[in-house]
């Protein structure tokens, strides 16, 4: 009997202690009571106001390095948010990359709103919209029409770091697999961020020869084919198999342009067992090469280099379709074309610029209907606003790996203006051109061809295949 009474007294005492703890906790935690007193609308408004004030609070703005899609690399932006609801934006977008020449700064409007969570929306057109709204997509496939680089201009907010210097967002637009969304981190900017955005290796890459190889190892013993895709900002590599003259499956590395003519590759696989992270490549203007300085945050002794070469890895037979009028009877070049203009190198644009200033903004190469082995070069805006038709005969060199045009004179019209003579001399250079069919290079169904000067491989011309 005594044991039962003792047990009950202990149970009663424990119950009393629990009640005391609950009452004490409720009386001391005023924040819980205050939170419960707030309506859902008030809590939402408080979260929106807090984010807005945080964005306004940074003196030098907020910086992002944004990878909009799996097919692209990174694009950098600096945002300075203003009390009046506007945001000033700077970026390292390349002028003309998406069919515009708006420059690298803009002023637009922004709003903090509520959806599935607190959301930052850029509500009027600015530079960030260039990644999502452009009608010209450098990502191949008609299904991408109008989506630019599959980017976004609305970002869902998911919190800040302990020190408040990093805000985590996710792109509102879902990615192709419908299950993931790109994480975008807004970093509190320093005083130098604005100027650093304008410094990138874009022109350093373009000015060098179009053929490139990536080498690895102390003696550069591993050699792979490398291609910079400047509009999508990725580097693709393919290992060359000499015995069969074929390539292994390509590896795509996303590029992020850094100040000081540097590139960061988010990853790089050089063999089945070698995957590198955060490879920093520094451009050397003396050699025209990129050499690694860091790998995964550690100093690197230039084990990886991206070098230029004056010939292709393998000689393409694509010239055969160019000289067969049943396959390719019409190739079109547009000066600074907004869709494939990046394929035409600055070295060629410099030659064509004077002629373009004279009024000639495009030319076409197409086969005569009655003579299979002759071409016409056509240009508008020639002397007297007439169409200039220059007849070209082609031949293939003895090694059968390049196309050579021979000037056969005018079909009609007046002689070429002196400003266009360097262009005609280039077109009829005795060394000729390497030809490559890149296939469906853009959102449009046209194949895209390039002609690269054998004498000076820094000169490349991009063409649309128009007909048939």
C-alpha positions as CSV (number, residue, x, y, z in Angstrom):
1,X,0.0,0.0,0.0
2,X,2.8,2.3,0.8
3,X,4.4,1.6,-2.6
4,X,1.2,2.6,-4.4
5,X,0.9,5.9,-2.5
6,X,4.6,6.6,-3.2
7,X,4.1,5.9,-6.9
8,X,1.1,8.2,-7.1
9,X,2.8,11.0,-5.2
10,X,5.7,10.9,-7.7
11,X,3.4,10.9,-10.7
12,X,1.4,13.8,-9.3
13,X,4.6,15.8,-8.6
14,X,5.9,15.2,-12.2
15,X,2.5,16.4,-13.5
16,X,2.8,19.6,-11.5
17,X,6.3,20.3,-12.7
18,X,5.3,19.9,-16.3
19,X,2.5,22.4,-15.8
20,X,4.9,24.9,-14.2
21,X,7.3,24.6,-17.1
22,X,4.6,25.2,-19.7
23,X,3.2,28.3,-17.8
24,X,6.8,29.7,-17.4
25,X,7.7,29.2,-21.1
26,X,4.5,30.8,-22.3
27,X,4.9,33.8,-20.0
28,X,8.5,34.4,-21.0
29,X,8.3,33.8,-24.8
30,X,6.6,37.0,-25.8
31,X,7.8,36.5,-29.5
32,X,5.7,33.4,-29.9
33,X,2.6,35.3,-28.7
34,X,3.5,38.2,-30.9
35,X,3.9,36.0,-34.0
36,X,0.6,34.3,-33.4
37,X,-1.0,37.7,-33.2
38,X,0.2,38.6,-36.7
39,X,-2.0,37.7,-39.6
40,X,-0.7,35.8,-42.6
41,X,-0.9,39.0,-44.7
42,X,1.2,40.9,-42.1
43,X,3.9,38.2,-42.0
44,X,4.1,38.2,-45.8
45,X,4.3,41.9,-45.9
46,X,7.1,41.9,-43.3
47,X,9.1,39.3,-45.3
48,X,8.7,41.4,-48.5
49,X,9.7,44.6,-46.7
50,X,12.7,42.9,-45.2
51,X,14.0,41.7,-48.5
52,X,13.4,45.1,-50.2
53,X,15.3,46.9,-47.4
54,X,18.1,44.4,-47.6
55,X,18.5,44.9,-51.4
56,X,18.5,48.7,-50.9
57,X,20.9,48.5,-48.0
58,X,24.0,47.6,-50.1
59,X,25.9,50.8,-51.1
60,X,27.6,49.2,-54.1
61,X,24.7,46.9,-55.0
62,X,24.5,43.1,-55.5
63,X,26.5,40.9,-57.8
64,X,25.5,37.6,-59.4
65,X,27.2,35.1,-61.6
66,X,24.2,33.4,-63.3
67,X,24.2,30.2,-65.3
68,X,20.7,30.2,-66.9
69,X,20.7,26.7,-68.4
70,X,22.7,23.5,-68.7
71,X,23.7,24.4,-72.2
72,X,25.3,27.7,-71.2
73,X,28.0,29.1,-69.0
74,X,27.8,32.1,-66.6
75,X,26.8,35.7,-67.1
76,X,27.7,38.3,-64.6
77,X,25.4,41.2,-63.4
78,X,25.6,44.0,-60.9
79,X,22.4,45.4,-59.6
80,X,21.9,48.7,-57.7
81,X,18.4,48.9,-56.3
82,X,16.9,52.3,-55.7
83,X,14.1,53.6,-53.4
84,X,12.0,54.7,-56.3
85,X,11.6,51.1,-57.5
86,X,14.2,51.3,-60.2
87,X,17.4,49.2,-60.6
88,X,20.5,50.1,-62.4
89,X,22.2,47.1,-64.0
90,X,25.6,46.4,-65.5
91,X,26.7,43.2,-67.1
92,X,29.5,41.5,-69.0
93,X,27.2,40.5,-71.8
94,X,28.9,40.8,-75.1
95,X,27.4,43.5,-77.3
96,X,25.3,42.0,-80.0
97,X,25.3,38.5,-78.4
98,X,21.5,38.3,-78.6
99,X,20.6,40.5,-81.4
100,X,21.0,43.9,-79.8
101,X,23.7,46.6,-79.3
102,X,22.2,48.1,-76.1
103,X,25.5,48.2,-74.3
104,X,26.4,46.9,-70.9
105,X,24.2,49.0,-68.6
106,X,20.4,49.6,-68.2
107,X,17.8,51.1,-65.9
108,X,14.6,49.2,-65.3
109,X,12.0,48.6,-62.6
110,X,11.7,45.9,-60.0
111,X,9.1,44.7,-57.5
112,X,9.1,42.4,-54.4
113,X,6.0,40.3,-54.6
114,X,4.5,37.1,-53.2
115,X,4.0,33.9,-55.0
116,X,4.9,30.5,-53.7
117,X,7.4,32.4,-51.7
118,X,8.8,36.0,-51.6
119,X,9.9,36.8,-55.1
120,X,12.1,39.5,-56.8
121,X,10.8,40.4,-60.2
122,X,12.5,42.7,-62.8
123,X,9.3,44.0,-64.2
124,X,10.4,46.2,-67.1
125,X,13.0,45.5,-69.8
126,X,16.7,45.5,-68.7
127,X,19.9,43.6,-69.4
128,X,18.7,40.6,-67.4
129,X,15.9,40.1,-69.9
130,X,18.5,39.6,-72.7
131,X,18.9,36.1,-71.4
132,X,15.3,35.2,-71.6
133,X,13.4,37.3,-74.2
134,X,15.7,37.4,-77.2
135,X,14.2,36.1,-80.4
136,X,17.7,34.8,-81.5
137,X,18.7,31.8,-79.5
138,X,22.3,30.5,-79.8
139,X,21.0,27.2,-78.4
140,X,20.2,25.0,-81.4
141,X,16.6,24.0,-81.9
142,X,13.5,25.8,-83.1
143,X,11.8,24.9,-79.8
144,X,14.0,27.5,-78.1
145,X,12.7,30.4,-80.3
146,X,12.1,33.5,-78.3
147,X,13.7,32.1,-75.1
148,X,17.2,33.5,-75.7
149,X,19.5,31.6,-73.3
150,X,16.6,30.1,-71.3
151,X,17.3,32.6,-68.5
152,X,14.9,34.2,-66.1
153,X,14.0,37.7,-64.7
154,X,12.1,36.5,-61.6
155,X,13.9,34.9,-58.6
156,X,12.4,33.1,-55.6
157,X,13.9,34.1,-52.3
158,X,15.2,31.4,-49.9
159,X,17.1,33.3,-47.2
160,X,20.4,35.0,-46.4
161,X,23.7,34.0,-44.9
162,X,24.6,34.6,-41.3
163,X,26.4,37.9,-42.0
164,X,23.8,39.0,-44.5
165,X,26.3,39.3,-47.4
166,X,24.8,36.5,-49.5
167,X,21.1,36.2,-50.5
168,X,20.0,32.8,-52.0
169,X,17.4,32.7,-54.8
170,X,16.2,30.2,-57.3
171,X,15.2,31.0,-60.8
172,X,11.5,31.0,-61.1
173,X,11.5,29.2,-64.5
174,X,11.9,25.5,-64.1
175,X,14.7,23.8,-66.0
176,X,14.2,21.2,-68.8
177,X,14.0,18.2,-66.4
178,X,11.1,20.0,-64.6
179,X,12.5,19.0,-61.2
180,X,15.3,21.4,-60.5
181,X,15.7,25.2,-60.5
182,X,18.9,27.1,-60.8
183,X,20.3,28.5,-57.6
184,X,21.4,32.2,-57.9
185,X,23.3,33.9,-55.2
186,X,23.3,37.6,-54.8
187,X,26.7,38.7,-53.3
188,X,27.0,42.1,-51.6
189,X,29.2,44.0,-54.0
190,X,32.4,45.9,-53.2
191,X,33.5,49.3,-54.7
192,X,35.4,47.6,-57.6
193,X,32.6,45.3,-58.9
194,X,31.2,47.7,-61.5
195,X,34.5,48.2,-63.3
196,X,35.4,44.5,-63.1
197,X,32.4,43.5,-65.1
198,X,33.7,45.3,-68.3
199,X,36.9,43.3,-68.2
200,X,36.7,39.9,-69.8
201,X,38.7,37.8,-72.2
202,X,36.1,37.8,-75.0
203,X,38.1,39.7,-77.6
204,X,41.3,37.9,-76.6
205,X,39.6,34.6,-77.5
206,X,38.2,35.8,-80.7
207,X,41.4,37.5,-82.0
208,X,43.4,34.3,-81.9
209,X,43.2,31.5,-84.5
210,X,39.9,29.7,-84.6
211,X,41.5,26.2,-84.3
212,X,42.4,25.3,-80.7
213,X,43.8,22.4,-78.8
214,X,43.9,21.7,-75.0
215,X,47.0,20.2,-73.7
216,X,47.6,18.6,-70.3
217,X,50.6,17.4,-68.3
218,X,54.2,18.5,-67.7
219,X,55.2,17.8,-71.3
220,X,51.8,18.7,-72.8
221,X,51.5,15.0,-73.6
222,X,47.7,14.8,-73.7
223,X,46.2,16.8,-76.6
224,X,42.5,17.2,-77.1
225,X,40.4,19.3,-79.5
226,X,38.9,22.4,-77.9
227,X,36.3,24.8,-79.0
228,X,35.2,28.0,-77.4
229,X,31.4,28.7,-77.9
230,X,31.3,32.3,-77.1
231,X,27.6,33.0,-77.3
232,X,26.7,30.2,-74.9
233,X,30.0,30.5,-73.0
234,X,31.0,26.9,-72.9
235,X,34.2,25.1,-73.7
236,X,33.9,21.7,-75.4
237,X,36.7,19.2,-75.5
238,X,37.0,16.0,-77.5
239,X,39.9,13.6,-77.3
240,X,41.4,12.8,-80.6
241,X,42.0,9.1,-81.5
242,X,44.7,9.1,-84.1
243,X,44.3,5.6,-85.3
244,X,40.8,6.0,-86.5
245,X,40.8,9.8,-87.0
246,X,37.7,10.1,-84.8
247,X,36.8,11.8,-81.5
248,X,35.5,10.5,-78.3
249,X,32.3,12.0,-76.8
250,X,32.6,15.7,-76.1
251,X,32.7,17.2,-72.6
252,X,31.0,20.5,-72.1
253,X,32.5,22.9,-69.4
254,X,30.7,26.0,-68.4
255,X,32.8,29.2,-68.6
256,X,32.7,32.2,-66.3
257,X,34.6,35.3,-67.4
258,X,36.8,36.7,-64.6
259,X,38.6,40.1,-64.4
260,X,42.1,40.2,-65.8
261,X,41.6,38.2,-68.9
262,X,40.8,35.0,-67.0
263,X,38.3,32.2,-67.4
264,X,36.9,29.9,-64.8
265,X,35.8,26.4,-66.0
266,X,33.3,24.9,-63.5
267,X,34.7,21.5,-64.3
268,X,36.9,19.7,-66.8
269,X,37.1,16.0,-67.6
270,X,40.3,15.0,-69.4
271,X,40.0,11.2,-69.0
272,X,37.7,8.7,-67.4
273,X,39.4,9.1,-64.0
274,X,40.4,12.8,-64.1
275,X,37.7,15.4,-63.3
276,X,39.0,18.8,-62.3
277,X,36.9,21.5,-60.5
278,X,37.2,25.3,-60.7
279,X,39.9,25.5,-63.3
280,X,41.2,29.1,-63.7
281,X,42.8,29.8,-67.0
282,X,44.9,33.0,-67.5
283,X,45.3,34.6,-71.0
284,X,48.9,35.3,-72.1
285,X,48.9,38.0,-74.8
286,X,52.5,37.2,-75.8
287,X,51.7,33.6,-76.8
288,X,47.9,33.9,-77.3
289,X,47.4,30.9,-75.0
290,X,45.3,30.3,-71.9
291,X,47.2,28.6,-69.1
292,X,45.9,27.2,-65.8
293,X,46.8,29.1,-62.6
294,X,44.5,27.3,-60.2
295,X,42.6,24.0,-60.0
296,X,40.1,23.5,-57.2
297,X,41.3,26.6,-55.3
298,X,45.0,25.4,-55.3
299,X,47.9,26.9,-57.3
300,X,48.6,25.1,-60.5
301,X,51.8,25.2,-62.5
302,X,50.3,25.6,-66.0
303,X,49.5,21.9,-66.4
304,X,46.5,22.8,-68.6
305,X,46.8,25.1,-71.7
306,X,44.5,26.0,-74.4
307,X,46.5,26.8,-77.5
308,X,45.9,27.9,-81.0
309,X,46.8,25.9,-84.1
310,X,46.9,26.8,-87.8
311,X,45.1,23.7,-89.1
312,X,42.1,21.7,-88.2
313,X,42.6,18.4,-86.2
314,X,41.1,16.5,-89.1
315,X,40.4,17.8,-92.6
316,X,36.7,18.1,-93.2
317,X,35.1,16.9,-96.5
318,X,32.4,19.5,-96.1
319,X,33.7,21.4,-99.2
320,X,32.2,18.6,-101.2
321,X,28.7,19.7,-100.4
322,X,29.7,23.3,-101.1
323,X,30.7,22.5,-104.7
324,X,27.7,20.3,-105.3
325,X,24.8,22.6,-106.2
326,X,22.3,19.9,-105.4
327,X,23.4,20.1,-101.8
328,X,24.4,23.7,-101.3
329,X,23.6,26.2,-104.0
330,X,23.3,29.3,-101.9
331,X,25.4,30.6,-99.0
332,X,24.6,33.9,-97.4
333,X,26.9,36.2,-95.3
334,X,25.6,39.2,-93.4
335,X,27.9,41.8,-91.9
336,X,27.7,41.6,-88.1
337,X,24.7,39.3,-88.4
338,X,22.9,39.2,-85.1
339,X,22.4,35.4,-85.2
340,X,25.7,33.9,-86.3
341,X,27.9,37.0,-86.3
342,X,30.1,35.5,-83.6
343,X,31.3,32.9,-86.0
344,X,32.9,35.6,-88.2
345,X,36.1,36.7,-86.6
346,X,37.2,40.3,-85.9
347,X,40.0,39.8,-88.4
348,X,37.6,39.3,-91.2
349,X,35.3,42.1,-90.1
350,X,38.3,44.5,-90.1
351,X,38.8,43.6,-93.8
352,X,35.1,44.0,-94.7
353,X,34.4,47.1,-92.6
354,X,35.5,49.7,-95.2
355,X,33.4,48.0,-97.8
356,X,30.4,47.8,-95.4
357,X,30.8,51.6,-94.8
358,X,30.4,52.0,-98.5
359,X,27.0,50.3,-98.3
360,X,27.7,46.7,-99.0
361,X,26.3,44.8,-96.0
362,X,26.1,41.2,-97.3
363,X,27.3,38.9,-100.1
364,X,26.2,35.5,-101.3
365,X,28.0,32.6,-102.9
366,X,25.8,30.5,-105.1
367,X,26.2,28.2,-108.1
368,X,25.3,29.2,-111.6
369,X,22.3,27.2,-112.9
370,X,24.0,26.3,-116.2
371,X,27.7,25.8,-115.2
372,X,28.2,23.5,-112.2
373,X,31.8,24.6,-111.5
374,X,31.4,28.3,-111.2
375,X,30.0,30.6,-108.5
376,X,28.7,34.1,-108.4
377,X,29.5,36.5,-105.6
378,X,26.7,39.0,-105.3
379,X,26.7,42.2,-103.3
380,X,24.1,45.0,-102.9
381,X,25.0,48.7,-102.7
382,X,27.8,48.6,-105.2
383,X,28.7,51.5,-107.5
384,X,25.6,53.3,-108.7
385,X,23.4,51.2,-106.4
386,X,23.5,48.3,-108.8
387,X,24.0,44.7,-108.0
388,X,27.7,43.7,-108.4
389,X,28.1,40.2,-109.7
390,X,31.6,38.9,-109.5
391,X,32.2,35.5,-111.1
392,X,34.3,33.0,-109.2
393,X,35.6,29.7,-110.4
394,X,36.5,27.1,-107.7
395,X,38.9,24.3,-107.5
396,X,40.0,21.8,-104.8
397,X,43.7,21.7,-103.9
398,X,45.9,18.7,-104.6
399,X,45.4,17.4,-101.0
400,X,41.7,17.7,-101.5
401,X,41.0,19.4,-98.1
402,X,40.4,23.0,-99.1
403,X,38.4,25.2,-101.4
404,X,40.1,27.8,-103.7
405,X,38.2,30.5,-105.6
406,X,39.6,32.1,-108.7
407,X,38.4,35.5,-109.9
408,X,36.9,35.3,-113.4
409,X,35.8,38.9,-113.6
410,X,32.5,40.7,-113.6
411,X,29.3,39.3,-115.0
412,X,27.7,42.7,-115.0
413,X,27.8,45.9,-113.0
414,X,30.7,48.3,-112.5
415,X,34.1,47.4,-111.1
416,X,34.4,46.9,-107.4
417,X,35.0,50.0,-105.3
418,X,38.6,50.3,-104.1
419,X,37.4,49.9,-100.5
420,X,36.3,46.4,-101.4
421,X,39.5,45.2,-103.0
422,X,41.1,43.7,-99.9
423,X,37.9,41.6,-99.5
424,X,38.1,40.4,-103.1
425,X,41.8,39.6,-102.7
426,X,41.0,37.6,-99.6
427,X,38.2,35.7,-101.3
428,X,40.5,34.7,-104.2
429,X,43.6,34.0,-102.1
430,X,45.6,31.2,-103.7
431,X,45.8,29.3,-100.4
432,X,42.0,29.0,-100.2
433,X,39.7,28.1,-97.3
434,X,39.0,25.2,-95.0
435,X,35.3,24.5,-95.0
436,X,33.2,23.2,-92.1
437,X,29.5,22.5,-91.8
438,X,28.4,23.2,-88.2
439,X,24.9,21.8,-88.8
440,X,22.0,23.4,-87.0
441,X,23.9,26.1,-85.1
442,X,21.0,28.2,-84.0
443,X,17.2,28.0,-83.3
444,X,16.6,28.0,-87.1
445,X,16.7,24.9,-89.3
446,X,19.4,26.3,-91.6
447,X,22.8,24.6,-91.6
448,X,25.6,27.0,-90.9
449,X,28.9,26.9,-92.8
450,X,32.3,28.5,-92.0
451,X,35.1,29.3,-94.4
452,X,38.5,29.7,-92.6
453,X,41.5,31.2,-94.4
454,X,44.3,28.8,-94.8
455,X,46.9,31.6,-95.0
456,X,45.6,33.3,-91.9
457,X,43.4,31.0,-89.7
458,X,42.4,34.0,-87.6
459,X,40.1,34.9,-90.5
460,X,36.8,33.0,-90.5
461,X,33.5,33.8,-92.2
462,X,30.1,32.4,-91.1
463,X,27.4,31.6,-93.7
464,X,23.8,30.6,-93.6
465,X,22.9,27.7,-95.9
466,X,20.0,29.2,-97.8
467,X,19.1,26.8,-100.6
468,X,18.4,24.0,-101.4
